Amino acid sequence: MTRKKTTTFLFDPFARRTRNFKNPCSLCVPSVAKYFCMDLAANLENLHRHIAAACERAGRAPESVTLQAVSKNQPPEAVRAVAELGVTLFGENRVQEARAKIPQCPGKLRWHMIGHLQSNKCRDAVQFFEMIQSVDSLALAREIDKWADKAAKTMPILLEANIAGESSKFGYPPERLLAELPEINALKKIEVHGLMTVAPWSPDPEKVRPVFRKLRELKERCEHILGAPLPHLSMGMSGDFEVAIEEGATLVRVGTALFGPRPKVKRETEAAE
């Protein structure tokens, strides 16, 4: 089967009007805030158009793919502006940042933990997030299960797989994921809803297509072990989400292509979270 060429989705939505501002939403300048919101609306429209086009190429309904706004380092003002445009699902990489930000955002929003989760942050993660996408060990799953039990809630999770085997990234090696899946699935306060991966960065999205395909195949192997379908594949970011959709993504995690260049935030240490 011959595939249509995928359009590379790379642009700088701030280039025209806000190049000199690190964080337009935080400035009390009406014209800047107006232009920022205009750019957000244009970015979101562009994203929906590209998602629909990728779904059409794959023979899928656009409703089968959910856009998740990655709000890492974005202030509450930016989150509120995107929420006003209709986006309700957001992803955060750090528990400490989410703990400070979420109470300042509209209560109707849904939040997923998408970054590496330390065991000592599981209590807060269970409290603030409706799903944890980055479970990469049986020990972490057990800790989440413990705090979910104490909170009297059931925690949906995704298992993060390091498909490319990159030493710089977290995630299960695929074979270990398969080996530990039955024990994780047996935990009473956890529900496994699917898999997640972070693909290697490449200027050519086609080069990471095999990573997304392998994650889909790994999900099928997990379904065979569990004897039940897993609804979610969280894969694809700003530069490669179209290819991810073509390979079966149900959740695409998009930050820069929606918010524009990420503001730089000084942080003492990751361990301080």
C-alpha positions in Angstrom: 0.0 0.0 0.0 1.4 3.4 -1.0 1.2 6.1 1.7 0.7 9.8 1.0 3.7 11.8 2.2 3.2 13.2 5.7 3.6 17.0 6.0 6.2 17.9 8.6 4.5 20.0 11.3 7.1 22.6 12.3 6.4 26.3 12.7 7.1 29.2 15.0 3.7 30.6 16.0 5.3 33.5 17.9 7.5 34.7 15.1 5.3 37.5 13.8 4.3 39.4 16.9 5.7 38.2 20.2 9.3 37.3 19.5 10.6 39.7 22.2 8.4 38.3 24.9 9.2 35.2 26.9 5.7 34.8 28.2 3.1 37.0 26.6 0.2 35.8 28.8 2.0 37.1 31.9 2.3 40.7 30.6 -0.3 43.3 31.3 -0.3 44.6 27.8 -3.7 44.2 26.1 -2.4 44.2 22.6 0.1 41.5 23.3 -2.4 39.3 25.1 -4.8 39.8 22.2 -2.2 38.7 19.6 -1.2 35.7 21.8 -4.8 34.5 22.0 -5.1 34.9 18.2 -2.0 32.8 17.7 -3.4 30.1 20.1 -6.6 30.0 18.1 -4.8 29.7 14.8 -2.4 27.1 16.2 -5.3 25.0 17.5 -7.2 25.2 14.3 -4.1 24.1 12.4 -3.6 21.2 14.8 -7.2 20.0 14.3 -6.7 20.3 10.6 -3.5 18.2 10.6 -5.1 15.6 13.0 -8.1 15.3 10.7 -5.9 14.9 7.7 -3.8 12.2 9.4 -7.0 10.3 10.4 -8.3 10.5 6.9 -5.0 8.9 5.6 -5.3 6.2 8.1 -9.0 5.6 7.6 -9.9 6.7 11.1 -12.5 9.0 12.6 -11.0 12.3 13.9 -12.9 11.6 17.1 -10.7 8.6 17.8 -7.8 10.9 18.6 -7.6 13.2 21.6 -5.4 16.2 21.6 -3.5 16.6 24.9 -2.1 20.0 25.6 1.4 19.7 27.2 1.5 22.7 29.6 5.0 22.1 31.0 6.5 25.5 32.0 3.3 27.3 30.8 1.7 29.7 33.3 -2.0 29.3 34.4 -2.9 32.2 32.1 -1.8 30.3 29.1 -3.7 27.2 30.2 -6.8 29.3 30.8 -6.5 30.8 27.3 -6.2 27.4 25.7 -9.1 26.1 27.8 -11.3 28.9 26.6 -10.7 27.6 23.0 -12.2 24.2 24.0 -9.2 22.1 25.0 -9.9 20.2 28.3 -7.1 17.7 28.5 -3.7 18.8 29.7 -0.4 17.0 30.5 2.2 17.9 33.1 5.7 16.6 33.4 6.5 17.5 37.0 4.3 16.9 40.1 5.6 20.0 41.9 4.7 22.3 39.0 1.3 20.7 38.6 0.6 21.0 42.3 1.1 24.7 42.2 -0.6 25.2 38.8 -3.7 23.1 38.8 -5.6 24.9 41.6 -5.2 28.1 39.6 -6.8 26.7 36.5 -10.5 26.0 35.7 -11.9 23.1 37.6 -13.4 21.5 34.5 -10.0 20.6 33.1 -8.6 17.1 33.1 -4.9 16.4 33.9 -2.5 13.6 33.1 0.9 13.0 34.5 3.2 12.4 31.5 6.7 12.9 32.9 8.9 10.6 34.9 7.3 9.9 38.3 9.4 9.4 41.4 8.1 7.1 44.0 8.0 9.8 46.6 5.7 11.8 44.5 3.0 9.1 44.0 0.7 10.5 46.8 0.5 13.9 45.1 0.2 12.3 41.6 -2.8 10.2 42.7 -4.4 13.3 44.2 -3.9 15.7 41.3 -4.1 13.6 38.1 -6.9 11.5 36.6 -4.3 9.3 34.8 -0.6 8.6 35.1 0.9 7.8 31.7 4.5 7.2 32.7 4.5 4.0 34.8 7.8 2.3 34.1 8.3 -0.3 36.8 6.4 -2.8 39.0 7.7 -1.0 42.1 6.2 2.3 40.9 2.9 0.6 40.0 2.8 -0.8 43.5 3.4 2.6 45.1 0.6 4.2 43.0 -1.7 1.3 44.0 -0.9 1.9 47.7 -1.7 5.6 47.5 -4.8 5.1 45.4 -6.1 2.6 48.0 -5.5 5.2 50.7 -7.4 7.8 48.6 -10.2 5.3 48.0 -9.9 5.7 44.2 -8.9 3.6 41.2 -6.1 5.0 39.2 -6.0 4.6 35.4 -2.4 4.2 34.1 -0.4 3.8 30.9 2.8 1.7 30.9 5.7 3.7 29.4 7.8 1.7 27.0 11.3 2.7 25.8 10.8 1.2 22.4 14.0 2.7 20.9 16.1 1.6 23.9 17.5 5.1 24.4 19.7 5.3 27.6 18.7 8.9 28.1 14.9 8.1 28.4 12.8 6.4 31.0 10.5 3.5 30.1 10.1 -0.2 30.3 12.2 -2.4 28.0 9.4 -4.2 26.0 10.1 -7.7 27.2 10.2 -6.7 30.8 6.9 -4.8 30.4 5.3 -8.0 29.1 6.8 -10.0 31.9 5.5 -7.7 34.7 2.2 -6.9 33.0 0.2 -9.7 34.8 1.4 -8.5 38.3 0.6 -4.9 37.5 -2.8 -5.8 36.2 -3.5 -7.7 39.4 -3.1 -4.6 41.6 -6.6 -3.8 42.9 -6.5 0.0 42.7 -4.8 0.3 39.3 -6.4 0.0 35.8 -4.0 -0.5 32.8 -5.5 1.5 29.9 -2.7 1.2 27.4 0.9 2.2 26.5 2.9 5.3 26.1 6.2 6.1 24.5 8.5 9.1 23.8 10.1 8.6 20.3 13.6 9.8 19.5 13.7 13.3 18.1 14.1 13.5 14.3 13.6 16.3 11.8 12.0 13.6 9.6 8.9 12.2 11.2 9.1 9.1 8.9 12.2 8.0 10.7 10.3 7.4 13.9 7.4 5.6 12.3 8.9 2.2 13.2 8.9 3.2 16.9 5.2 4.0 16.8 4.4 0.8 14.9 6.3 -1.3 17.4 4.4 0.3 20.3 1.1 -0.6 18.6 2.4 -4.2 18.1 3.4 -4.3 21.8 -0.1 -3.2 22.8 -1.5 -6.1 20.8 0.8 -8.5 22.6 -0.4 -7.0 26.0 -4.0 -7.4 24.9 -3.3 -11.1 24.1 -1.8 -11.6 27.6 -4.7 -9.8 29.4 -7.4 -11.2 27.2 -8.9 -7.8 26.9 -8.5 -4.7 24.7 -6.4 -1.7 25.8 -8.0 1.6 24.7 -5.0 3.9 24.5 -1.8 4.5 22.7 -0.2 7.8 23.9 2.4 8.6 21.3 3.4 11.5 19.0 4.4 15.1 19.9 4.6 18.4 18.0 6.9 17.2 15.3 5.7 13.7 14.6 2.0 13.4 15.8 0.7 12.8 12.3 2.8 9.7 11.8 1.8 8.6 15.3 -1.9 8.9 14.4 -1.3 6.9 11.2 0.2 4.2 13.3 -2.7 4.1 15.9 -2.2 6.9 18.4 -5.3 7.7 20.5 -3.6 10.4 22.5 -1.2 12.9 21.0 0.8 15.1 23.4 1.4 18.6 21.9 3.1 21.5 23.5 5.2 23.8 21.2 2.9 23.5 18.2 0.0 24.8 20.4 1.5 27.2 22.9 4.6 28.3 20.9 8.1 28.3 22.3 8.2 27.1 25.9 9.1 29.7 28.5 12.4 29.0 30.3 11.9 28.4 34.0 14.7 28.3 36.4 14.5 25.3 38.8 16.9 24.5 41.6 17.1 20.7 41.0 14.8 18.0 39.8 15.3 16.2 43.1 13.7 19.1 44.9 10.3 18.2 43.5 
